[in-house]
Amino acid sequence: YKHTTSIFDDFSHYEKRQEEEESVKKERQGRGK
């Protein structure tokens, strides 16, 4: 069970990082223009 929860934690953490990276990319594009 612990292993499963760790997988879920990793998944949520990964999703968060993806969102953060997307926002950073948009910010850089906006600054460039």
Phi and psi in radians as a Rosetta constraint file:
Dihedral C 1 N 2 CA 2 C 2 CIRCULARHARMONIC -1.047 0.35
Dihedral N 2 CA 2 C 2 N 3 CIRCULARHARMONIC -0.710 0.35
Dihedral C 2 N 3 CA 3 C 3 CIRCULARHARMONIC -1.050 0.35
Dihedral N 3 CA 3 C 3 N 4 CIRCULARHARMONIC -0.717 0.35
Dihedral C 3 N 4 CA 4 C 4 CIRCULARHARMONIC -1.115 0.35
Dihedral N 4 CA 4 C 4 N 5 CIRCULARHARMONIC -0.782 0.35
Dihedral C 4 N 5 CA 5 C 5 CIRCULARHARMONIC -1.105 0.35
Dihedral N 5 CA 5 C 5 N 6 CIRCULARHARMONIC -0.655 0.35
Dihedral C 5 N 6 CA 6 C 6 CIRCULARHARMONIC -1.094 0.35
Dihedral N 6 CA 6 C 6 N 7 CIRCULARHARMONIC -0.669 0.35
Dihedral C 6 N 7 CA 7 C 7 CIRCULARHARMONIC -1.099 0.35
Dihedral N 7 CA 7 C 7 N 8 CIRCULARHARMONIC -0.750 0.35
Dihedral C 7 N 8 CA 8 C 8 CIRCULARHARMONIC -1.102 0.35
Dihedral N 8 CA 8 C 8 N 9 CIRCULARHARMONIC -0.725 0.35
Dihedral C 8 N 9 CA 9 C 9 CIRCULARHARMONIC -1.058 0.35
Dihedral N 9 CA 9 C 9 N 10 CIRCULARHARMONIC -0.789 0.35
Dihedral C 9 N 10 CA 10 C 10 CIRCULARHARMONIC -1.063 0.35
Dihedral N 10 CA 10 C 10 N 11 CIRCULARHARMONIC -0.731 0.35
Dihedral C 10 N 11 CA 11 C 11 CIRCULARHARMONIC -1.083 0.35
Dihedral N 11 CA 11 C 11 N 12 CIRCULARHARMONIC -0.850 0.35
Dihedral C 11 N 12 CA 12 C 12 CIRCULARHARMONIC -1.101 0.35
Dihedral N 12 CA 12 C 12 N 13 CIRCULARHARMONIC -0.694 0.35
Dihedral C 12 N 13 CA 13 C 13 CIRCULARHARMONIC -1.112 0.35
Dihedral N 13 CA 13 C 13 N 14 CIRCULARHARMONIC -0.728 0.35
Dihedral C 13 N 14 CA 14 C 14 CIRCULARHARMONIC -1.108 0.35
Dihedral N 14 CA 14 C 14 N 15 CIRCULARHARMONIC -0.771 0.35
Dihedral C 14 N 15 CA 15 C 15 CIRCULARHARMONIC -1.056 0.35
Dihedral N 15 CA 15 C 15 N 16 CIRCULARHARMONIC -0.754 0.35
Dihedral C 15 N 16 CA 16 C 16 CIRCULARHARMONIC -1.044 0.35
Dihedral N 16 CA 16 C 16 N 17 CIRCULARHARMONIC -0.785 0.35
Dihedral C 16 N 17 CA 17 C 17 CIRCULARHARMONIC -1.087 0.35
Dihedral N 17 CA 17 C 17 N 18 CIRCULARHARMONIC -0.698 0.35
Dihedral C 17 N 18 CA 18 C 18 CIRCULARHARMONIC -1.056 0.35
Dihedral N 18 CA 18 C 18 N 19 CIRCULARHARMONIC -0.782 0.35
Dihedral C 18 N 19 CA 19 C 19 CIRCULARHARMONIC -1.098 0.35
Dihedral N 19 CA 19 C 19 N 20 CIRCULARHARMONIC -0.764 0.35
Dihedral C 19 N 20 CA 20 C 20 CIRCULARHARMONIC -1.073 0.35
Dihedral N 20 CA 20 C 20 N 21 CIRCULARHARMONIC -0.770 0.35
Dihedral C 20 N 21 CA 21 C 21 CIRCULARHARMONIC -1.081 0.35
Dihedral N 21 CA 21 C 21 N 22 CIRCULARHARMONIC -0.708 0.35
Dihedral C 21 N 22 CA 22 C 22 CIRCULARHARMONIC -1.078 0.35
Dihedral N 22 CA 22 C 22 N 23 CIRCULARHARMONIC -0.798 0.35
Dihedral C 22 N 23 CA 23 C 23 CIRCULARHARMONIC -1.107 0.35
Dihedral N 23 CA 23 C 23 N 24 CIRCULARHARMONIC -0.680 0.35
Dihedral C 23 N 24 CA 24 C 24 CIRCULARHARMONIC -1.119 0.35
Dihedral N 24 CA 24 C 24 N 25 CIRCULARHARMONIC -0.748 0.35
Dihedral C 24 N 25 CA 25 C 25 CIRCULARHARMONIC -1.066 0.35
Dihedral N 25 CA 25 C 25 N 26 CIRCULARHARMONIC -0.785 0.35
Dihedral C 25 N 26 CA 26 C 26 CIRCULARHARMONIC -1.087 0.35
Dihedral N 26 CA 26 C 26 N 27 CIRCULARHARMONIC -0.725 0.35
Dihedral C 26 N 27 CA 27 C 27 CIRCULARHARMONIC -1.070 0.35
Dihedral N 27 CA 27 C 27 N 28 CIRCULARHARMONIC -0.798 0.35
Dihedral C 27 N 28 CA 28 C 28 CIRCULARHARMONIC -1.077 0.35
Dihedral N 28 CA 28 C 28 N 29 CIRCULARHARMONIC -0.750 0.35
Dihedral C 28 N 29 CA 29 C 29 CIRCULARHARMONIC -1.084 0.35
Dihedral N 29 CA 29 C 29 N 30 CIRCULARHARMONIC -0.775 0.35
Dihedral C 29 N 30 CA 30 C 30 CIRCULARHARMONIC -1.071 0.35
Dihedral N 30 CA 30 C 30 N 31 CIRCULARHARMONIC -0.730 0.35
Dihedral C 30 N 31 CA 31 C 31 CIRCULARHARMONIC -1.161 0.35
Dihedral N 31 CA 31 C 31 N 32 CIRCULARHARMONIC -0.667 0.35
Dihedral C 31 N 32 CA 32 C 32 CIRCULARHARMONIC -1.072 0.35
Dihedral N 32 CA 32 C 32 N 33 CIRCULARHARMONIC -0.723 0.35
